[in-house]
Amino acid sequence: MAPEVLYEDNHLIAVYKPAGLLVQGDAGGEPCLIDWVKEYLKTAYQKPGNVFLGLLHRLDRPVSGVVLFAKTSKGASRLSEQFRAHAIQKTYQAVVCGAPKNKQGILINYLLKNEVKNKTEVFDIETTGAQYAELSYVVLKSSTDFSLLEIVLKTGRSHQIRAQLARMGTPIAGDVKYGAPKPLPDRSLALCAVRLLFRLATQEREQEVALPTPPEWAVFFKD
């Protein structure tokens, strides 16, 4: 699947990021979402030279979903402030292995990122260097081996959803780093950022950008 523009105004642009695509380029020089959006803006508005594009947040490479960028410095400033204040509601869906004991709940942990292993450690009590992490979840449906969860992030920590769901005993399908039994065929994770709710840079109203449950996940619920 290719990137797709989901919402756009004078200050902001929200784009669908497919799993496997980097949000921001690295030393390897691979294609990334930022380059795609810049090229879209140059072509759509016949802009010569460099295009301003403010990176507001990221999704892990194997994760799909909504990514929001700023087209202006005003948009970058006001939306960055909302992200810092946790004023933007971020909703995800995930297919997890097994089923949680409870159909809905709140997970509170303390997370410590191991930069060497690129993995987040989870603690149940306050730990030196660890950050407070909170999310809520609801089970939408289940099959014999999998469950579909909707998740609302209260904080935004590195690998937060992946680590906290694994700690609960229900790692995300395909996430072998956090305990899933095997990878998915395309090496993606069954995790998608399906909804962002934010206030526009003009402050006039709230805006929702949403995606449906990824149709390819139907394979997990055939029984």
Stockholm file with secondary structure:
# STOCKHOLM 1.0

chainA/1-223         MAPEVLYEDNHLIAVYKPAGLLVQGDAGGEPCLIDWVKEYLKTAYQKPGNVFLGLLHRLDRPVSGVVLFAKTSKGASRLSEQFRAHAIQKTYQAVVCGAPKNKQGILINYLLKNEVKNKTEVFDIETTGAQYAELSYVVLKSSTDFSLLEIVLKTGRSHQIRAQLARMGTPIAGDVKYGAPKPLPDRSLALCAVRLLFRLATQEREQEVALPTPPEWAVFFKD
#=GR chainA/1-223 SS CCCEEEEECSSEEEEEECTTCBSSCCTTCCCBHHHHHHHHHHHHHTCCSCCCCEECCCCCTTCEEEEEEESSHHHHHHHHHHHHTTCSEEEEEEEEESCCSSSEEEEEEEEEEETTTTEEEEESSCCTTCEEEEEEEEEEEECSSEEEEEEEESSCCTTHHHHHHHHTTCCBTTCGGGTCSSCCTTSCCSEEEEEEEEECTTSSCEEEEECCCCGGGGGGGCC
#=GC SS_cons         CCCEEEEECSSEEEEEECTTCBSSCCTTCCCBHHHHHHHHHHHHHTCCSCCCCEECCCCCTTCEEEEEEESSHHHHHHHHHHHHTTCSEEEEEEEEESCCSSSEEEEEEEEEEETTTTEEEEESSCCTTCEEEEEEEEEEEECSSEEEEEEEESSCCTTHHHHHHHHTTCCBTTCGGGTCSSCCTTSCCSEEEEEEEEECTTSSCEEEEECCCCGGGGGGGCC
//
